Amino acid sequence: MPLRLSELASNAHAETLAAVTLGAVVATVSGVVANMVEARARARERERAAAVLVGEAMAAMRTILEAAMRSMTVGERYGPVTRRMLIAARGELDLYERNRELLLDLRDAQLRADLHSLMLRLAMPLDGVIASLNDAAESYPNARDQGMEFLRETLTKISPLLERLGRVARRRFDNYEDVFRPGAVTEAEVQLQGQPQGRS
């Protein structure tokens, strides 16, 4: 039985509507998937940036505090050099505290908790030692040495955390280790003196 013209038009209209509907569904799904992928990529980039910043602050603070402890064995125990190094270490801790909200970008909740706990354990004795240097009259006997000993013990817990941060940041944080290494300054001076001088 031959189809009528109206039936042909109706079938064509239905096929067009189906094609348009299918295209709209595909475009919507593609857009949603693309947005999800982009959002996940941005989240990973924020997580990596947070790991880099916190890792850099921790690595620098560890290096400075270790140098301060070595300087205590030379000359005056809590002399000007040690004092400046302790203040510099506090500056790295300030950097962390100003950007503490970046920890929320780390997806590992246990890593966030461990990092913040460690920073608190570093801040309390460090602030106490610095305060005792600024006002020796109010400090308790042996308080400085006790604070520095607590810092020394806490520093041993930084390396495992830096390894965990390094996996997130996809980099290592050992580039600070040679900055205050014993003899590093002398070696740097020898290297500089051995370089050929540029032409004037």
C-alpha positions as CSV (number, residue, x, y, z in Angstrom):
1,M,0.0,0.0,0.0
2,P,1.6,3.3,-1.1
3,L,2.4,5.8,1.7
4,R,0.7,9.1,1.6
5,L,2.7,12.4,1.4
6,S,1.6,13.4,4.9
7,E,2.9,10.1,6.3
8,L,6.3,10.5,4.5
9,A,6.6,14.1,6.0
10,S,5.7,12.8,9.4
11,N,8.3,10.0,9.2
12,A,11.0,12.5,8.0
13,H,10.1,14.9,10.8
14,A,10.3,12.1,13.4
15,E,13.7,11.0,12.1
16,T,15.0,14.6,12.2
17,L,13.7,15.1,15.7
18,A,15.4,11.9,16.8
19,A,18.7,12.9,15.2
20,V,18.5,16.3,16.8
21,T,17.7,14.8,20.2
22,L,20.5,12.3,19.9
23,G,22.9,15.0,19.0
24,A,21.9,17.1,21.9
25,V,22.3,14.2,24.3
26,V,25.7,13.4,22.9
27,A,26.8,17.0,23.2
28,T,25.5,17.3,26.7
29,V,27.3,14.1,27.8
30,S,30.5,15.2,26.1
31,G,30.3,18.5,27.8
32,V,29.8,17.0,31.2
33,V,32.6,14.5,30.7
34,A,34.9,17.3,29.5
35,N,34.1,19.4,32.5
36,M,34.7,16.5,34.9
37,V,38.1,15.8,33.3
38,E,39.1,19.5,33.4
39,A,37.9,19.8,37.1
40,R,40.0,16.7,38.0
41,A,43.0,18.1,36.2
42,R,42.7,21.4,38.0
43,A,42.3,19.6,41.4
44,R,45.4,17.6,40.8
45,E,47.4,20.7,39.8
46,R,46.2,22.5,43.0
47,E,47.2,19.5,45.0
48,R,50.6,19.4,43.4
49,A,51.1,23.1,44.0
50,A,50.1,22.7,47.6
51,A,52.6,19.8,48.1
52,V,55.4,21.9,46.5
53,L,54.8,24.9,48.7
54,V,54.5,23.0,51.9
55,G,57.4,20.7,51.0
56,E,59.7,23.6,50.2
57,A,58.8,25.4,53.5
58,M,59.5,22.2,55.5
59,A,62.7,21.4,53.7
60,A,64.1,24.9,54.1
61,M,63.1,25.0,57.8
62,R,64.7,21.6,58.5
63,T,67.9,22.7,56.8
64,I,68.0,26.1,58.7
65,L,67.3,24.4,62.1
66,E,70.0,21.8,61.6
67,A,72.4,24.5,60.7
68,A,71.4,26.4,63.9
69,M,72.1,23.4,66.0
70,R,75.5,23.0,64.5
71,S,76.3,26.6,65.1
72,M,75.5,26.1,68.8
73,T,78.7,24.0,69.0
74,V,80.9,26.8,67.7
75,G,81.5,29.9,69.8
76,E,78.6,31.3,71.9
77,R,75.9,28.7,72.2
78,Y,73.0,31.0,71.5
79,G,74.9,33.8,69.8
80,P,73.9,36.1,67.0
81,V,74.3,33.5,64.2
82,T,72.1,30.9,66.0
83,R,69.6,33.6,66.8
84,R,69.3,34.7,63.1
85,M,68.9,31.1,62.0
86,L,66.1,30.4,64.4
87,I,64.3,33.6,63.3
88,A,64.8,32.5,59.7
89,A,63.3,29.1,60.5
90,R,60.3,30.9,62.0
91,G,59.9,32.8,58.8
92,E,59.5,29.5,56.9
93,L,56.9,28.4,59.5
94,D,55.1,31.7,58.9
95,L,55.0,31.0,55.2
96,Y,53.3,27.7,56.0
97,E,50.8,29.3,58.4
98,R,49.9,32.0,55.9
99,N,49.1,29.3,53.3
100,R,47.7,26.7,55.6
101,E,44.4,26.5,53.8
102,L,46.3,24.9,50.9
103,L,46.3,21.7,52.9
104,L,42.7,21.3,51.9
105,D,43.9,20.7,48.3
106,L,45.7,17.5,49.5
107,R,43.3,14.6,49.0
108,D,45.1,12.4,51.6
109,A,43.4,13.3,54.9
110,Q,46.0,11.5,57.0
111,L,48.8,13.4,55.2
112,R,47.1,16.7,56.0
113,A,46.7,15.7,59.7
114,D,50.4,14.6,59.9
115,L,51.7,17.7,58.3
116,H,49.7,20.1,60.6
117,S,50.6,18.1,63.7
118,L,54.3,18.3,62.8
119,M,54.1,22.0,62.2
120,L,52.5,22.5,65.6
121,R,55.2,20.4,67.2
122,L,57.8,22.6,65.6
123,A,56.2,25.9,66.3
124,M,55.7,25.6,70.0
125,P,59.4,24.9,71.1
126,L,60.7,27.2,68.4
127,D,58.6,30.1,69.6
128,G,59.7,29.3,73.2
129,V,63.4,29.4,72.3
130,I,63.1,32.6,70.4
131,A,61.0,34.2,73.2
132,S,63.7,33.2,75.8
133,L,66.4,34.8,73.6
134,N,64.4,38.0,73.5
135,D,63.7,38.1,77.2
136,A,66.1,36.0,79.1
137,A,64.8,37.2,82.5
138,E,61.5,35.3,82.0
139,S,63.0,32.1,80.7
140,Y,63.3,29.0,82.9
141,P,66.6,27.4,83.5
142,N,67.5,24.9,80.7
143,A,64.3,25.9,78.9
144,R,66.2,26.7,75.7
145,D,68.2,23.5,75.7
146,Q,65.0,21.5,76.3
147,G,63.3,23.3,73.5
148,M,66.2,22.7,71.1
149,E,66.3,19.0,72.0
150,F,62.6,18.7,71.3
151,L,63.1,20.4,68.0
152,R,66.0,18.0,67.2
153,E,63.7,15.0,67.9
154,T,60.9,16.4,65.8
155,L,63.2,17.1,62.8
156,T,63.7,13.4,62.4
157,K,60.0,13.1,61.4
158,I,60.3,15.5,58.5
159,S,62.0,13.3,56.0
160,P,59.2,10.7,55.8
161,L,56.7,13.4,55.3
162,L,58.8,15.0,52.6
163,E,58.9,11.7,50.8
164,R,55.1,11.5,50.9
165,L,54.8,15.1,49.7
166,G,57.3,14.4,47.0
167,R,55.2,11.6,45.5
168,V,52.3,14.1,45.3
169,A,54.5,17.0,44.0
170,R,56.4,14.6,41.6
171,R,59.7,16.1,42.8
172,R,62.3,15.8,45.5
173,F,63.0,18.2,48.3
174,D,66.6,17.4,49.0
175,N,68.0,20.5,47.2
176,Y,68.4,22.4,50.4
177,E,70.6,19.8,52.2
178,D,73.9,21.2,50.9
179,V,73.1,24.8,51.6
180,F,74.4,24.8,55.2
181,R,76.4,21.5,55.0
182,P,79.7,21.8,56.9
183,G,82.3,23.0,54.5
184,A,79.8,24.0,51.8
185,V,80.7,27.7,52.0
186,T,84.4,27.0,51.7
187,E,83.9,24.7,48.8
188,A,81.8,27.3,47.0
189,E,84.5,29.9,47.5
190,V,87.1,27.6,46.1
191,Q,85.0,26.9,43.1
192,L,84.3,30.6,42.5
193,Q,88.0,31.4,42.8
194,G,88.9,28.7,40.3
195,Q,86.6,30.1,37.7
196,P,88.2,32.2,34.9
197,Q,87.6,35.9,35.2
198,G,85.6,37.5,32.5
199,R,87.2,40.1,30.2
200,S,86.8,43.7,31.1
